[in-house]
Amino acid sequence: MNEDREQLKAALKELVIEECDKDVEPDEITDDEVLIGGPLDLDSLDALQICMAVQHKYGVRIEAGPQARKALRSINALSDTILEHRPG
């Protein structure tokens, strides 16, 4: 499972870069880096894009509000949310 989590985190970094149109390399994003309002300068529209992409790709719906704030805190938090709520 740990290997799956590492692969998921790498895929999520790619997803964030692609969905938010950021010009950074995946290895420049740390697993604990603050996503929204952090060094990547992501905003609420980026958060929405990430949530929509996660739902499409992983089948996990991230509700607005406290759940989204918790899930989008970092790559680690986002991967934990997906692993916890992923169907099947």
Buried (B, 14 or more C-beta within 10 A) or exposed (E): EEEEBEEBBBBBBEBBBEBBEBEEEBEEBEBEBBBBEBEBEBEEEBBBBBBEBBEEEBEBEBEEEEBBEEBBBBBBBBBBBBBEBEEE
